[in-house]
Amino acid sequence: MTNALETKVEQLTRKLEQMELKGSHEVKSVVKVEEVCAICEMAGHSTGECFNIPALKNVLNGMSPEEMSAIQRY
């Protein structure tokens, strides 16, 4: 069970990193569209630009298997 949780945390971390990279390399269109972040649900920035990403990574990396299991139940 611990290996499965570690694998999921690694996958989430990789996805967050990919989102960060994609957000920093995106070409902005001329038409301004109000973006809503999928992480914090605030308008004005994309998910890849969310200021919560570093904190989220730290939380996920520092969790015990029991904590990860509790979160997955929700």
mmCIF file of the N, C-alpha and C atoms, coordinates in Angstrom:
data_MODEL
# 
_entry.id   MODEL 
# 
loop_
_atom_site.group_PDB 
_atom_site.id 
_atom_site.type_symbol 
_atom_site.label_atom_id 
_atom_site.label_alt_id 
_atom_site.label_comp_id 
_atom_site.label_asym_id 
_atom_site.label_entity_id 
_atom_site.label_seq_id 
_atom_site.pdbx_PDB_ins_code 
_atom_site.Cartn_x 
_atom_site.Cartn_y 
_atom_site.Cartn_z 
_atom_site.occupancy 
_atom_site.B_iso_or_equiv 
_atom_site.pdbx_formal_charge 
_atom_site.auth_seq_id 
_atom_site.auth_comp_id 
_atom_site.auth_asym_id 
_atom_site.auth_atom_id 
_atom_site.pdbx_PDB_model_num 
ATOM 1   N N  . MET A 1 1  ? 0.833   -1.191 0.000   1.00 0.00 ? 1  MET A N  1 
ATOM 2   C CA . MET A 1 1  ? 0.000   0.000  0.000   1.00 0.00 ? 1  MET A CA 1 
ATOM 3   C C  . MET A 1 1  ? 0.876   1.254  0.000   1.00 0.00 ? 1  MET A C  1 
ATOM 4   N N  . THR A 1 2  ? 1.970   1.254  0.730   1.00 0.00 ? 2  THR A N  1 
ATOM 5   C CA . THR A 1 2  ? 2.849   2.418  0.791   1.00 0.00 ? 2  THR A CA 1 
ATOM 6   C C  . THR A 1 2  ? 3.442   2.720  -0.575  1.00 0.00 ? 2  THR A C  1 
ATOM 7   N N  . ASN A 1 3  ? 3.858   1.695  -1.315  1.00 0.00 ? 3  ASN A N  1 
ATOM 8   C CA . ASN A 1 3  ? 4.413   1.904  -2.645  1.00 0.00 ? 3  ASN A CA 1 
ATOM 9   C C  . ASN A 1 3  ? 3.393   2.547  -3.567  1.00 0.00 ? 3  ASN A C  1 
ATOM 10  N N  . ALA A 1 4  ? 2.146   2.150  -3.464  1.00 0.00 ? 4  ALA A N  1 
ATOM 11  C CA . ALA A 1 4  ? 1.094   2.731  -4.301  1.00 0.00 ? 4  ALA A CA 1 
ATOM 12  C C  . ALA A 1 4  ? 0.913   4.208  -3.979  1.00 0.00 ? 4  ALA A C  1 
ATOM 13  N N  . LEU A 1 5  ? 0.954   4.552  -2.708  1.00 0.00 ? 5  LEU A N  1 
ATOM 14  C CA . LEU A 1 5  ? 0.813   5.958  -2.314  1.00 0.00 ? 5  LEU A CA 1 
ATOM 15  C C  . LEU A 1 5  ? 2.006   6.775  -2.776  1.00 0.00 ? 5  LEU A C  1 
ATOM 16  N N  . GLU A 1 6  ? 3.187   6.222  -2.626  1.00 0.00 ? 6  GLU A N  1 
ATOM 17  C CA . GLU A 1 6  ? 4.388   6.923  -3.074  1.00 0.00 ? 6  GLU A CA 1 
ATOM 18  C C  . GLU A 1 6  ? 4.344   7.148  -4.578  1.00 0.00 ? 6  GLU A C  1 
ATOM 19  N N  . THR A 1 7  ? 3.872   6.157  -5.305  1.00 0.00 ? 7  THR A N  1 
ATOM 20  C CA . THR A 1 7  ? 3.756   6.276  -6.754  1.00 0.00 ? 7  THR A CA 1 
ATOM 21  C C  . THR A 1 7  ? 2.780   7.379  -7.121  1.00 0.00 ? 7  THR A C  1 
ATOM 22  N N  . LYS A 1 8  ? 1.648   7.431  -6.419  1.00 0.00 ? 8  LYS A N  1 
ATOM 23  C CA . LYS A 1 8  ? 0.661   8.472  -6.696  1.00 0.00 ? 8  LYS A CA 1 
ATOM 24  C C  . LYS A 1 8  ? 1.203   9.859  -6.380  1.00 0.00 ? 8  LYS A C  1 
ATOM 25  N N  . VAL A 1 9  ? 1.928   9.995  -5.293  1.00 0.00 ? 9  VAL A N  1 
ATOM 26  C CA . VAL A 1 9  ? 2.527   11.287 -4.937  1.00 0.00 ? 9  VAL A CA 1 
ATOM 27  C C  . VAL A 1 9  ? 3.530   11.699 -6.012  1.00 0.00 ? 9  VAL A C  1 
ATOM 28  N N  . GLU A 1 10 ? 4.338   10.756 -6.475  1.00 0.00 ? 10 GLU A N  1 
ATOM 29  C CA . GLU A 1 10 ? 5.301   11.049 -7.533  1.00 0.00 ? 10 GLU A CA 1 
ATOM 30  C C  . GLU A 1 10 ? 4.592   11.472 -8.813  1.00 0.00 ? 10 GLU A C  1 
ATOM 31  N N  . GLN A 1 11 ? 3.496   10.797 -9.146  1.00 0.00 ? 11 GLN A N  1 
ATOM 32  C CA . GLN A 1 11 ? 2.736   11.152 -10.344 1.00 0.00 ? 11 GLN A CA 1 
ATOM 33  C C  . GLN A 1 11 ? 2.140   12.557 -10.210 1.00 0.00 ? 11 GLN A C  1 
ATOM 34  N N  . LEU A 1 12 ? 1.590   12.869 -9.044  1.00 0.00 ? 12 LEU A N  1 
ATOM 35  C CA . LEU A 1 12 ? 1.033   14.204 -8.819  1.00 0.00 ? 12 LEU A CA 1 
ATOM 36  C C  . LEU A 1 12 ? 2.117   15.271 -8.897  1.00 0.00 ? 12 LEU A C  1 
ATOM 37  N N  . THR A 1 13 ? 3.264   14.979 -8.325  1.00 0.00 ? 13 THR A N  1 
ATOM 38  C CA . THR A 1 13 ? 4.376   15.927 -8.367  1.00 0.00 ? 13 THR A CA 1 
ATOM 39  C C  . THR A 1 13 ? 4.798   16.176 -9.805  1.00 0.00 ? 13 THR A C  1 
ATOM 40  N N  . ARG A 1 14 ? 4.916   15.110 -10.602 1.00 0.00 ? 14 ARG A N  1 
ATOM 41  C CA . ARG A 1 14 ? 5.292   15.263 -12.011 1.00 0.00 ? 14 ARG A CA 1 
ATOM 42  C C  . ARG A 1 14 ? 4.254   16.082 -12.771 1.00 0.00 ? 14 ARG A C  1 
ATOM 43  N N  . LYS A 1 15 ? 2.975   15.829 -12.512 1.00 0.00 ? 15 LYS A N  1 
ATOM 44  C CA . LYS A 1 15 ? 1.918   16.591 -13.180 1.00 0.00 ? 15 LYS A CA 1 
ATOM 45  C C  . LYS A 1 15 ? 1.987   18.070 -12.815 1.00 0.00 ? 15 LYS A C  1 
ATOM 46  N N  . LEU A 1 16 ? 2.229   18.361 -11.544 1.00 0.00 ? 16 LEU A N  1 
ATOM 47  C CA . LEU A 1 16 ? 2.354   19.753 -11.124 1.00 0.00 ? 16 LEU A CA 1 
ATOM 48  C C  . LEU A 1 16 ? 3.547   20.418 -11.800 1.00 0.00 ? 16 LEU A C  1 
ATOM 49  N N  . GLU A 1 17 ? 4.653   19.711 -11.875 1.00 0.00 ? 17 GLU A N  1 
ATOM 50  C CA . GLU A 1 17 ? 5.837   20.260 -12.531 1.00 0.00 ? 17 GLU A CA 1 
ATOM 51  C C  . GLU A 1 17 ? 5.574   20.514 -14.013 1.00 0.00 ? 17 GLU A C  1 
ATOM 52  N N  . GLN A 1 18 ? 4.860   19.594 -14.667 1.00 0.00 ? 18 GLN A N  1 
ATOM 53  C CA . GLN A 1 18 ? 4.526   19.780 -16.073 1.00 0.00 ? 18 GLN A CA 1 
ATOM 54  C C  . GLN A 1 18 ? 3.610   20.989 -16.245 1.00 0.00 ? 18 GLN A C  1 
ATOM 55  N N  . MET A 1 19 ? 2.672   21.161 -15.327 1.00 0.00 ? 19 MET A N  1 
ATOM 56  C CA . MET A 1 19 ? 1.773   22.308 -15.386 1.00 0.00 ? 19 MET A CA 1 
ATOM 57  C C  . MET A 1 19 ? 2.559   23.607 -15.203 1.00 0.00 ? 19 MET A C  1 
ATOM 58  N N  . GLU A 1 20 ? 3.542   23.597 -14.304 1.00 0.00 ? 20 GLU A N  1 
ATOM 59  C CA . GLU A 1 20 ? 4.382   24.771 -14.087 1.00 0.00 ? 20 GLU A CA 1 
ATOM 60  C C  . GLU A 1 20 ? 5.149   25.111 -15.367 1.00 0.00 ? 20 GLU A C  1 
ATOM 61  N N  . LEU A 1 21 ? 5.757   24.105 -15.976 1.00 0.00 ? 21 LEU A N  1 
ATOM 62  C CA . LEU A 1 21 ? 6.533   24.335 -17.188 1.00 0.00 ? 21 LEU A CA 1 
ATOM 63  C C  . LEU A 1 21 ? 5.643   24.797 -18.325 1.00 0.00 ? 21 LEU A C  1 
ATOM 64  N N  . LYS A 1 22 ? 4.518   24.180 -18.479 1.00 0.00 ? 22 LYS A N  1 
ATOM 65  C CA . LYS A 1 22 ? 3.598   24.556 -19.549 1.00 0.00 ? 22 LYS A CA 1 
ATOM 66  C C  . LYS A 1 22 ? 3.130   25.999 -19.358 1.00 0.00 ? 22 LYS A C  1 
ATOM 67  N N  . GLY A 1 23 ? 2.835   26.364 -18.124 1.00 0.00 ? 23 GLY A N  1 
ATOM 68  C CA . GLY A 1 23 ? 2.374   27.721 -17.842 1.00 0.00 ? 23 GLY A CA 1 
ATOM 69  C C  . GLY A 1 23 ? 3.432   28.757 -18.143 1.00 0.00 ? 23 GLY A C  1 
ATOM 70  N N  . SER A 1 24 ? 4.697   28.429 -17.937 1.00 0.00 ? 24 SER A N  1 
ATOM 71  C CA . SER A 1 24 ? 5.758   29.406 -18.169 1.00 0.00 ? 24 SER A CA 1 
ATOM 72  C C  . SER A 1 24 ? 6.115   29.525 -19.648 1.00 0.00 ? 24 SER A C  1 
ATOM 73  N N  . HIS A 1 25 ? 5.713   28.564 -20.475 1.00 0.00 ? 25 HIS A N  1 
ATOM 74  C CA . HIS A 1 25 ? 6.039   28.589 -21.894 1.00 0.00 ? 25 HIS A CA 1 
ATOM 75  C C  . HIS A 1 25 ? 4.829   28.880 -22.779 1.00 0.00 ? 25 HIS A C  1 
ATOM 76  N N  . GLU A 1 26 ? 3.692   29.091 -22.191 1.00 0.00 ? 26 GLU A N  1 
ATOM 77  C CA . GLU A 1 26 ? 2.497   29.359 -22.977 1.00 0.00 ? 26 GLU A CA 1 
ATOM 78  C C  . GLU A 1 26 ? 2.592   30.713 -23.666 1.00 0.00 ? 26 GLU A C  1 
ATOM 79  N N  . VAL A 1 27 ? 2.045   30.770 -24.851 1.00 0.00 ? 27 VAL A N  1 
ATOM 80  C CA . VAL A 1 27 ? 1.948   32.037 -25.561 1.00 0.00 ? 27 VAL A CA 1 
ATOM 81  C C  . VAL A 1 27 ? 0.590   32.619 -25.219 1.00 0.00 ? 27 VAL A C  1 
ATOM 82  N N  . LYS A 1 28 ? 0.602   33.852 -24.732 1.00 0.00 ? 28 LYS A N  1 
ATOM 83  C CA . LYS A 1 28 ? -0.640  34.508 -24.354 1.00 0.00 ? 28 LYS A CA 1 
ATOM 84  C C  . LYS A 1 28 ? -1.350  35.004 -25.611 1.00 0.00 ? 28 LYS A C  1 
ATOM 85  N N  . SER A 1 29 ? -2.643  34.785 -25.688 1.00 0.00 ? 29 SER A N  1 
ATOM 86  C CA . SER A 1 29 ? -3.405  35.244 -26.833 1.00 0.00 ? 29 SER A CA 1 
ATOM 87  C C  . SER A 1 29 ? -3.713  36.735 -26.696 1.00 0.00 ? 29 SER A C  1 
ATOM 88  N N  . VAL A 1 30 ? -4.096  37.343 -27.794 1.00 0.00 ? 30 VAL A N  1 
ATOM 89  C CA . VAL A 1 30 ? -4.411  38.765 -27.799 1.00 0.00 ? 30 VAL A CA 1 
ATOM 90  C C  . VAL A 1 30 ? -5.710  39.018 -27.046 1.00 0.00 ? 30 VAL A C  1 
ATOM 91  N N  . VAL A 1 31 ? -6.653  38.094 -27.160 1.00 0.00 ? 31 VAL A N  1 
ATOM 92  C CA . VAL A 1 31 ? -7.931  38.232 -26.472 1.00 0.00 ? 31 VAL A CA 1 
ATOM 93  C C  . VAL A 1 31 ? -7.737  37.848 -25.016 1.00 0.00 ? 31 VAL A C  1 
ATOM 94  N N  . LYS A 1 32 ? -8.090  38.753 -24.132 1.00 0.00 ? 32 LYS A N  1 
ATOM 95  C CA . LYS A 1 32 ? -7.926  38.498 -22.690 1.00 0.00 ? 32 LYS A CA 1 
ATOM 96  C C  . LYS A 1 32 ? -9.135  37.700 -22.193 1.00 0.00 ? 32 LYS A C  1 
ATOM 97  N N  . VAL A 1 33 ? -8.884  36.508 -21.704 1.00 0.00 ? 33 VAL A N  1 
ATOM 98  C CA . VAL A 1 33 ? -9.920  35.647 -21.140 1.00 0.00 ? 33 VAL A CA 1 
ATOM 99  C C  . VAL A 1 33 ? -9.635  35.504 -19.653 1.00 0.00 ? 33 VAL A C  1 
ATOM 100 N N  . GLU A 1 34 ? -10.638 35.724 -18.834 1.00 0.00 ? 34 GLU A N  1 
ATOM 101 C CA . GLU A 1 34 ? -10.457 35.615 -17.383 1.00 0.00 ? 34 GLU A CA 1 
ATOM 102 C C  . GLU A 1 34 ? -10.243 34.142 -17.034 1.00 0.00 ? 34 GLU A C  1 
ATOM 103 N N  . GLU A 1 35 ? -9.055  33.843 -16.544 1.00 0.00 ? 35 GLU A N  1 
ATOM 104 C CA . GLU A 1 35 ? -8.721  32.473 -16.184 1.00 0.00 ? 35 GLU A CA 1 
ATOM 105 C C  . GLU A 1 35 ? -9.097  32.208 -14.729 1.00 0.00 ? 35 GLU A C  1 
ATOM 106 N N  . VAL A 1 36 ? -9.477  30.977 -14.463 1.00 0.00 ? 36 VAL A N  1 
ATOM 107 C CA . VAL A 1 36 ? -9.757  30.558 -13.096 1.00 0.00 ? 36 VAL A CA 1 
ATOM 108 C C  . VAL A 1 36 ? -8.850  29.373 -12.798 1.00 0.00 ? 36 VAL A C  1 
ATOM 109 N N  . CYS A 1 37 ? -8.093  29.495 -11.734 1.00 0.00 ? 37 CYS A N  1 
ATOM 110 C CA . CYS A 1 37 ? -7.143  28.461 -11.334 1.00 0.00 ? 37 CYS A CA 1 
ATOM 111 C C  . CYS A 1 37 ? -7.891  27.234 -10.799 1.00 0.00 ? 37 CYS A C  1 
ATOM 112 N N  . ALA A 1 38 ? -7.466  26.054 -11.236 1.00 0.00 ? 38 ALA A N  1 
ATOM 113 C CA . ALA A 1 38 ? -8.086  24.816 -10.765 1.00 0.00 ? 38 ALA A CA 1 
ATOM 114 C C  . ALA A 1 38 ? -7.621  24.427 -9.366  1.00 0.00 ? 38 ALA A C  1 
ATOM 115 N N  . ILE A 1 39 ? -6.532  25.025 -8.889  1.00 0.00 ? 39 ILE A N  1 
ATOM 116 C CA . ILE A 1 39 ? -6.019  24.698 -7.560  1.00 0.00 ? 39 ILE A CA 1 
ATOM 117 C C  . ILE A 1 39 ? -6.707  25.541 -6.489  1.00 0.00 ? 39 ILE A C  1 
ATOM 118 N N  . CYS A 1 40 ? -6.629  26.877 -6.647  1.00 0.00 ? 40 CYS A N  1 
ATOM 119 C CA . CYS A 1 40 ? -7.184  27.763 -5.609  1.00 0.00 ? 40 CYS A CA 1 
ATOM 120 C C  . CYS A 1 40 ? -8.541  28.351 -5.991  1.00 0.00 ? 40 CYS A C  1 
ATOM 121 N N  . GLU A 1 41 ? -8.959  28.110 -7.242  1.00 0.00 ? 41 GLU A N  1 
ATOM 122 C CA . GLU A 1 41 ? -10.245 28.576 -7.768  1.00 0.00 ? 41 GLU A CA 1 
ATOM 123 C C  . GLU A 1 41 ? -10.375 30.102 -7.789  1.00 0.00 ? 41 GLU A C  1 
ATOM 124 N N  . MET A 1 42 ? -9.235  30.786 -7.850  1.00 0.00 ? 42 MET A N  1 
ATOM 125 C CA . MET A 1 42 ? -9.239  32.243 -7.955  1.00 0.00 ? 42 MET A CA 1 
ATOM 126 C C  . MET A 1 42 ? -9.037  32.638 -9.419  1.00 0.00 ? 42 MET A C  1 
ATOM 127 N N  . ALA A 1 43 ? -9.654  33.712 -9.822  1.00 0.00 ? 43 ALA A N  1 
ATOM 128 C CA . ALA A 1 43 ? -9.505  34.221 -11.182 1.00 0.00 ? 43 ALA A CA 1 
ATOM 129 C C  . ALA A 1 43 ? -8.232  35.050 -11.276 1.00 0.00 ? 43 ALA A C  1 
ATOM 130 N N  . GLY A 1 44 ? -7.720  35.170 -12.496 1.00 0.00 ? 44 GLY A N  1 
ATOM 131 C CA . GLY A 1 44 ? -6.596  36.055 -12.733 1.00 0.00 ? 44 GLY A CA 1 
ATOM 132 C C  . GLY A 1 44 ? -5.278  35.360 -13.007 1.00 0.00 ? 44 GLY A C  1 
ATOM 133 N N  . HIS A 1 45 ? -5.210  34.073 -12.791 1.00 0.00 ? 45 HIS A N  1 
ATOM 134 C CA . HIS A 1 45 ? -3.993  33.329 -13.128 1.00 0.00 ? 45 HIS A CA 1 
ATOM 135 C C  . HIS A 1 45 ? -4.368  31.901 -13.497 1.00 0.00 ? 45 HIS A C  1 
ATOM 136 N N  . SER A 1 46 ? -3.493  31.281 -14.279 1.00 0.00 ? 46 SER A N  1 
ATOM 137 C CA . SER A 1 46 ? -3.742  29.899 -14.680 1.00 0.00 ? 46 SER A CA 1 
ATOM 138 C C  . SER A 1 46 ? -3.316  28.947 -13.561 1.00 0.00 ? 46 SER A C  1 
ATOM 139 N N  . THR A 1 47 ? -3.697  27.708 -13.696 1.00 0.00 ? 47 THR A N  1 
ATOM 140 C CA . THR A 1 47 ? -3.325  26.696 -12.715 1.00 0.00 ? 47 THR A CA 1 
ATOM 141 C C  . THR A 1 47 ? -1.809  26.565 -12.615 1.00 0.00 ? 47 THR A C  1 
ATOM 142 N N  . GLY A 1 48 ? -1.116  26.618 -13.752 1.00 0.00 ? 48 GLY A N  1 
ATOM 143 C CA . GLY A 1 48 ? 0.336   26.503 -13.768 1.00 0.00 ? 48 GLY A CA 1 
ATOM 144 C C  . GLY A 1 48 ? 1.055   27.668 -13.113 1.00 0.00 ? 48 GLY A C  1 
ATOM 145 N N  . GLU A 1 49 ? 0.354   28.793 -12.947 1.00 0.00 ? 49 GLU A N  1 
ATOM 146 C CA . GLU A 1 49 ? 0.951   29.979 -12.329 1.00 0.00 ? 49 GLU A CA 1 
ATOM 147 C C  . GLU A 1 49 ? 0.537   30.146 -10.868 1.00 0.00 ? 49 GLU A C  1 
ATOM 148 N N  . CYS A 1 50 ? -0.181  29.180 -10.327 1.00 0.00 ? 50 CYS A N  1 
ATOM 149 C CA . CYS A 1 50 ? -0.732  29.310 -8.974  1.00 0.00 ? 50 CYS A CA 1 
ATOM 150 C C  . CYS A 1 50 ? 0.374   29.416 -7.925  1.00 0.00 ? 50 CYS A C  1 
ATOM 151 N N  . PHE A 1 51 ? 0.214   30.366 -7.033  1.00 0.00 ? 51 PHE A N  1 
ATOM 152 C CA . PHE A 1 51 ? 1.195   30.584 -5.964  1.00 0.00 ? 51 PHE A CA 1 
ATOM 153 C C  . PHE A 1 51 ? 1.153   29.466 -4.924  1.00 0.00 ? 51 PHE A C  1 
ATOM 154 N N  . ASN A 1 52 ? 0.147   28.605 -4.985  1.00 0.00 ? 52 ASN A N  1 
ATOM 155 C CA . ASN A 1 52 ? 0.019   27.502 -4.029  1.00 0.00 ? 52 ASN A CA 1 
ATOM 156 C C  . ASN A 1 52 ? 0.789   26.249 -4.439  1.00 0.00 ? 52 ASN A C  1 
ATOM 157 N N  . ILE A 1 53 ? 1.324   26.193 -5.647  1.00 0.00 ? 53 ILE A N  1 
ATOM 158 C CA . ILE A 1 53 ? 2.005   24.984 -6.124  1.00 0.00 ? 53 ILE A CA 1 
ATOM 159 C C  . ILE A 1 53 ? 3.189   24.596 -5.230  1.00 0.00 ? 53 ILE A C  1 
ATOM 160 N N  . PRO A 1 54 ? 4.095   25.517 -4.882  1.00 0.00 ? 54 PRO A N  1 
ATOM 161 C CA . PRO A 1 54 ? 5.210   25.096 -4.012  1.00 0.00 ? 54 PRO A CA 1 
ATOM 162 C C  . PRO A 1 54 ? 4.732   24.557 -2.663  1.00 0.00 ? 54 PRO A C  1 
ATOM 163 N N  . ALA A 1 55 ? 3.730   25.198 -2.083  1.00 0.00 ? 55 ALA A N  1 
ATOM 164 C CA . ALA A 1 55 ? 3.222   24.731 -0.790  1.00 0.00 ? 55 ALA A CA 1 
ATOM 165 C C  . ALA A 1 55 ? 2.562   23.367 -0.934  1.00 0.00 ? 55 ALA A C  1 
ATOM 166 N N  . LEU A 1 56 ? 1.836   23.168 -2.022  1.00 0.00 ? 56 LEU A N  1 
ATOM 167 C CA . LEU A 1 56 ? 1.172   21.886 -2.261  1.00 0.00 ? 56 LEU A CA 1 
ATOM 168 C C  . LEU A 1 56 ? 2.197   20.776 -2.422  1.00 0.00 ? 56 LEU A C  1 
ATOM 169 N N  . LYS A 1 57 ? 3.275   21.049 -3.147  1.00 0.00 ? 57 LYS A N  1 
ATOM 170 C CA . LYS A 1 57 ? 4.339   20.043 -3.300  1.00 0.00 ? 57 LYS A CA 1 
ATOM 171 C C  . LYS A 1 57 ? 4.934   19.679 -1.943  1.00 0.00 ? 57 LYS A C  1 
ATOM 172 N N  . ASN A 1 58 ? 5.194   20.688 -1.123  1.00 0.00 ? 58 ASN A N  1 
ATOM 173 C CA . ASN A 1 58 ? 5.769   20.432 0.197   1.00 0.00 ? 58 ASN A CA 1 
ATOM 174 C C  . ASN A 1 58 ? 4.842   19.593 1.051   1.00 0.00 ? 58 ASN A C  1 
ATOM 175 N N  . VAL A 1 59 ? 3.563   19.876 0.986   1.00 0.00 ? 59 VAL A N  1 
ATOM 176 C CA . VAL A 1 59 ? 2.588   19.120 1.777   1.00 0.00 ? 59 VAL A CA 1 
ATOM 177 C C  . VAL A 1 59 ? 2.550   17.670 1.301   1.00 0.00 ? 59 VAL A C  1 
ATOM 178 N N  . LEU A 1 60 ? 2.454   17.469 -0.006  1.00 0.00 ? 60 LEU A N  1 
ATOM 179 C CA . LEU A 1 60 ? 2.383   16.107 -0.540  1.00 0.00 ? 60 LEU A CA 1 
ATOM 180 C C  . LEU A 1 60 ? 3.649   15.314 -0.232  1.00 0.00 ? 60 LEU A C  1 
ATOM 181 N N  . ASN A 1 61 ? 4.796   15.943 -0.374  1.00 0.00 ? 61 ASN A N  1 
ATOM 182 C CA . ASN A 1 61 ? 6.059   15.245 -0.120  1.00 0.00 ? 61 ASN A CA 1 
ATOM 183 C C  . ASN A 1 61 ? 6.266   14.928 1.353   1.00 0.00 ? 61 ASN A C  1 
ATOM 184 N N  . GLY A 1 62 ? 5.677   15.706 2.245   1.00 0.00 ? 62 GLY A N  1 
ATOM 185 C CA . GLY A 1 62 ? 5.891   15.509 3.670   1.00 0.00 ? 62 GLY A CA 1 
ATOM 186 C C  . GLY A 1 62 ? 4.851   14.647 4.357   1.00 0.00 ? 62 GLY A C  1 
ATOM 187 N N  . MET A 1 63 ? 3.907   14.120 3.606   1.00 0.00 ? 63 MET A N  1 
ATOM 188 C CA . MET A 1 63 ? 2.830   13.348 4.219   1.00 0.00 ? 63 MET A CA 1 
ATOM 189 C C  . MET A 1 63 ? 3.243   11.908 4.499   1.00 0.00 ? 63 MET A C  1 
ATOM 190 N N  . SER A 1 64 ? 2.719   11.423 5.584   1.00 0.00 ? 64 SER A N  1 
ATOM 191 C CA . SER A 1 64 ? 2.912   10.014 5.905   1.00 0.00 ? 64 SER A CA 1 
ATOM 192 C C  . SER A 1 64 ? 1.908   9.191  5.093   1.00 0.00 ? 64 SER A C  1 
ATOM 193 N N  . PRO A 1 65 ? 2.143   7.910  4.965   1.00 0.00 ? 65 PRO A N  1 
ATOM 194 C CA . PRO A 1 65 ? 1.192   7.057  4.254   1.00 0.00 ? 65 PRO A CA 1 
ATOM 195 C C  . PRO A 1 65 ? -0.221  7.118  4.856   1.00 0.00 ? 65 PRO A C  1 
ATOM 196 N N  . GLU A 1 66 ? -0.303  7.254  6.173   1.00 0.00 ? 66 GLU A N  1 
ATOM 197 C CA . GLU A 1 66 ? -1.610  7.319  6.827   1.00 0.00 ? 66 GLU A CA 1 
ATOM 198 C C  . GLU A 1 66 ? -2.346  8.600  6.418   1.00 0.00 ? 66 GLU A C  1 
ATOM 199 N N  . GLU A 1 67 ? -1.611  9.708  6.345   1.00 0.00 ? 67 GLU A N  1 
ATOM 200 C CA . GLU A 1 67 ? -2.224  10.977 5.941   1.00 0.00 ? 67 GLU A CA 1 
ATOM 201 C C  . GLU A 1 67 ? -2.686  10.914 4.490   1.00 0.00 ? 67 GLU A C  1 
ATOM 202 N N  . MET A 1 68 ? -1.858  10.335 3.619   1.00 0.00 ? 68 MET A N  1 
ATOM 203 C CA . MET A 1 68 ? -2.246  10.197 2.218   1.00 0.00 ? 68 MET A CA 1 
ATOM 204 C C  . MET A 1 68 ? -3.492  9.333  2.082   1.00 0.00 ? 68 MET A C  1 
ATOM 205 N N  . SER A 1 69 ? -3.557  8.283  2.860   1.00 0.00 ? 69 SER A N  1 
ATOM 206 C CA . SER A 1 69 ? -4.716  7.402  2.832   1.00 0.00 ? 69 SER A CA 1 
ATOM 207 C C  . SER A 1 69 ? -5.975  8.144  3.262   1.00 0.00 ? 69 SER A C  1 
ATOM 208 N N  . ALA A 1 70 ? -5.855  8.969  4.285   1.00 0.00 ? 70 ALA A N  1 
ATOM 209 C CA . ALA A 1 70 ? -7.001  9.741  4.765   1.00 0.00 ? 70 ALA A CA 1 
ATOM 210 C C  . ALA A 1 70 ? -7.482  10.718 3.709   1.00 0.00 ? 70 ALA A C  1 
ATOM 211 N N  . ILE A 1 71 ? -6.580  11.350 3.005   1.00 0.00 ? 71 ILE A N  1 
ATOM 212 C CA . ILE A 1 71 ? -6.951  12.306 1.959   1.00 0.00 ? 71 ILE A CA 1 
ATOM 213 C C  . ILE A 1 71 ? -7.634  11.606 0.797   1.00 0.00 ? 71 ILE A C  1 
ATOM 214 N N  . GLN A 1 72 ? -7.164  10.435 0.446   1.00 0.00 ? 72 GLN A N  1 
ATOM 215 C CA . GLN A 1 72 ? -7.710  9.714  -0.700  1.00 0.00 ? 72 GLN A CA 1 
ATOM 216 C C  . GLN A 1 72 ? -9.155  9.265  -0.456  1.00 0.00 ? 72 GLN A C  1 
ATOM 217 N N  . ARG A 1 73 ? -9.583  9.225  0.777   1.00 0.00 ? 73 ARG A N  1 
ATOM 218 C CA . ARG A 1 73 ? -10.957 8.821  1.078   1.00 0.00 ? 73 ARG A CA 1 
ATOM 219 C C  . ARG A 1 73 ? -11.960 9.904  0.693   1.00 0.00 ? 73 ARG A C  1 
ATOM 220 N N  . TYR A 1 74 ? -11.493 11.133 0.498   1.00 0.00 ? 74 TYR A N  1 
ATOM 221 C CA . TYR A 1 74 ? -12.406 12.246 0.185   1.00 0.00 ? 74 TYR A CA 1 
ATOM 222 C C  . TYR A 1 74 ? -12.595 12.437 -1.259  1.00 0.00 ? 74 TYR A C  1 
# 
